[in-house]
Amino acid sequence: MLMFFNISYFLVNLKVVVFSIFYQMATEQATHHVNLDFLKEISEGSNDLMRDLINLFITQVPTFSEQMELYLKNQDYCTLAKLAHKIKNSVAMMGIDELTSDMKKLETICTSKPDNDTVKTYVERFKKISGEASVELQHILESL
């Protein structure tokens, strides 16, 4: 009986350890796009201002994605370049460096010789990363 208890105890603890490891891995993977250092600096530690700016970004992402898709579909590269410029500032504020860089490149591409496939790649990348960042920011909001 004692041996059964020890084995059961061991298995329960093993499950807890494995779950903790997977949870930590999932959390680390989910939080790799956003760096709020700049946002903290400009908000001067005001959680209310940070919440407002994060909420604004989260609500803008679907609109940005829809507009990008529309401008890509219509090959309206001039307007897409202007939108990329606007998005660049928003993602920079949230510390999403990879999208800040992508939006600079997209803006440049759209104002020179745009290749539809290249532009589409940047649009798809924006949708993916901004969606993941929005989830990450939503979790951050819950802790503010």
LOMARNU-881506 format. One record per residue (C-alpha): chain; x, y, z. Coordinates in steps of 0.25 Angstrom, whole numbers, padded with zeros to 4 digits. Last residue first. Layout:
N
+------+-------+-------+-------+
: fiza :     X :     Y :     Z :
+------+-------+-------+-------+
:    A :     X :     Y :     Z :
...
+------+-------+-------+-------+
end
This chain:
144
+------+-------+-------+-------+
: fiza :     X :     Y :     Z :
+------+-------+-------+-------+
:    A : -0010 :  0185 : -0062 :
:    A : -0009 :  0170 : -0061 :
:    A : -0021 :  0168 : -0070 :
:    A : -0016 :  0178 : -0080 :
:    A : -0003 :  0170 : -0082 :
:    A : -0012 :  0158 : -0086 :
:    A : -0019 :  0166 : -0096 :
:    A : -0005 :  0171 : -0101 :
:    A : -0001 :  0157 : -0104 :
:    A : -0014 :  0154 : -0111 :
:    A : -0012 :  0167 : -0119 :
:    A :  0003 :  0163 : -0122 :
:    A : -0002 :  0150 : -0128 :
:    A : -0011 :  0157 : -0137 :
:    A : -0001 :  0168 : -0140 :
:    A :  0009 :  0157 : -0144 :
:    A : -0001 :  0149 : -0153 :
:    A : -0008 :  0161 : -0160 :
:    A :  0005 :  0168 : -0162 :
:    A :  0012 :  0156 : -0168 :
:    A :  0000 :  0154 : -0178 :
:    A :  0002 :  0169 : -0182 :
:    A :  0017 :  0168 : -0184 :
:    A :  0016 :  0155 : -0192 :
:    A :  0005 :  0162 : -0201 :
:    A :  0014 :  0173 : -0203 :
:    A :  0025 :  0164 : -0208 :
:    A :  0014 :  0156 : -0217 :
:    A :  0009 :  0170 : -0223 :
:    A :  0023 :  0175 : -0227 :
:    A :  0023 :  0190 : -0224 :
:    A :  0033 :  0198 : -0231 :
:    A :  0035 :  0211 : -0223 :
:    A :  0025 :  0216 : -0213 :
:    A :  0019 :  0203 : -0209 :
:    A :  0033 :  0197 : -0207 :
:    A :  0037 :  0208 : -0198 :
:    A :  0025 :  0208 : -0189 :
:    A :  0026 :  0192 : -0189 :
:    A :  0040 :  0194 : -0184 :
:    A :  0037 :  0203 : -0173 :
:    A :  0025 :  0195 : -0169 :
:    A :  0033 :  0182 : -0168 :
:    A :  0043 :  0189 : -0159 :
:    A :  0032 :  0194 : -0150 :
:    A :  0026 :  0180 : -0151 :
:    A :  0039 :  0173 : -0146 :
:    A :  0041 :  0184 : -0135 :
:    A :  0027 :  0182 : -0128 :
:    A :  0030 :  0192 : -0117 :
:    A :  0016 :  0196 : -0115 :
:    A :  0019 :  0210 : -0119 :
:    A :  0026 :  0205 : -0131 :
:    A :  0014 :  0197 : -0135 :
:    A :  0006 :  0210 : -0136 :
:    A :  0016 :  0218 : -0143 :
:    A :  0018 :  0208 : -0154 :
:    A :  0003 :  0206 : -0155 :
:    A :  0002 :  0221 : -0160 :
:    A :  0014 :  0219 : -0170 :
:    A :  0008 :  0206 : -0175 :
:    A : -0005 :  0213 : -0177 :
:    A :  0001 :  0224 : -0186 :
:    A :  0009 :  0213 : -0194 :
:    A : -0005 :  0205 : -0195 :
:    A : -0011 :  0218 : -0201 :
:    A :  0000 :  0219 : -0211 :
:    A :  0000 :  0204 : -0214 :
:    A : -0015 :  0204 : -0218 :
:    A : -0013 :  0190 : -0225 :
:    A : -0028 :  0188 : -0223 :
:    A : -0026 :  0175 : -0215 :
:    A : -0014 :  0181 : -0208 :
:    A : -0022 :  0193 : -0204 :
:    A : -0034 :  0184 : -0199 :
:    A : -0025 :  0175 : -0191 :
:    A : -0018 :  0186 : -0185 :
:    A : -0031 :  0193 : -0181 :
:    A : -0036 :  0180 : -0175 :
:    A : -0023 :  0178 : -0167 :
:    A : -0023 :  0192 : -0162 :
:    A : -0037 :  0191 : -0157 :
:    A : -0034 :  0178 : -0150 :
:    A : -0022 :  0184 : -0143 :
:    A : -0029 :  0197 : -0139 :
:    A : -0036 :  0192 : -0127 :
:    A : -0024 :  0185 : -0121 :
:    A : -0016 :  0198 : -0123 :
:    A : -0026 :  0207 : -0116 :
:    A : -0027 :  0197 : -0105 :
:    A : -0012 :  0198 : -0103 :
:    A : -0012 :  0213 : -0103 :
:    A : -0024 :  0214 : -0093 :
:    A : -0018 :  0203 : -0084 :
:    A : -0004 :  0210 : -0084 :
:    A : -0011 :  0224 : -0081 :
:    A : -0018 :  0217 : -0069 :
:    A : -0006 :  0210 : -0064 :
:    A :  0002 :  0224 : -0063 :
:    A :  0016 :  0221 : -0062 :
:    A :  0021 :  0233 : -0069 :
:    A :  0012 :  0229 : -0081 :
:    A :  0024 :  0232 : -0091 :
:    A :  0034 :  0223 : -0083 :
:    A :  0024 :  0212 : -0081 :
:    A :  0020 :  0212 : -0096 :
:    A :  0035 :  0212 : -0100 :
:    A :  0038 :  0200 : -0090 :
:    A :  0026 :  0192 : -0095 :
:    A :  0033 :  0182 : -0103 :
:    A :  0023 :  0173 : -0111 :
:    A :  0026 :  0162 : -0120 :
:    A :  0031 :  0150 : -0111 :
:    A :  0020 :  0148 : -0101 :
:    A :  0012 :  0136 : -0106 :
:    A :  0024 :  0127 : -0108 :
:    A :  0029 :  0130 : -0094 :
:    A :  0015 :  0127 : -0088 :
:    A :  0014 :  0114 : -0096 :
:    A :  0027 :  0110 : -0091 :
:    A :  0024 :  0113 : -0077 :
:    A :  0011 :  0106 : -0078 :
:    A :  0018 :  0094 : -0084 :
:    A :  0028 :  0093 : -0072 :
:    A :  0018 :  0095 : -0062 :
:    A :  0009 :  0084 : -0068 :
:    A :  0021 :  0075 : -0068 :
:    A :  0024 :  0078 : -0053 :
:    A :  0010 :  0076 : -0048 :
:    A :  0008 :  0063 : -0056 :
:    A :  0021 :  0058 : -0050 :
:    A :  0016 :  0062 : -0036 :
:    A :  0004 :  0054 : -0038 :
:    A :  0012 :  0042 : -0043 :
:    A :  0021 :  0043 : -0031 :
:    A :  0010 :  0043 : -0021 :
:    A :  0003 :  0031 : -0028 :
:    A :  0016 :  0023 : -0028 :
:    A :  0018 :  0027 : -0013 :
:    A :  0004 :  0023 : -0010 :
:    A :  0005 :  0010 : -0017 :
:    A :  0018 :  0007 : -0010 :
:    A :  0011 :  0010 :  0003 :
:    A :  0000 :  0000 :  0000 :
+------+-------+-------+-------+
end
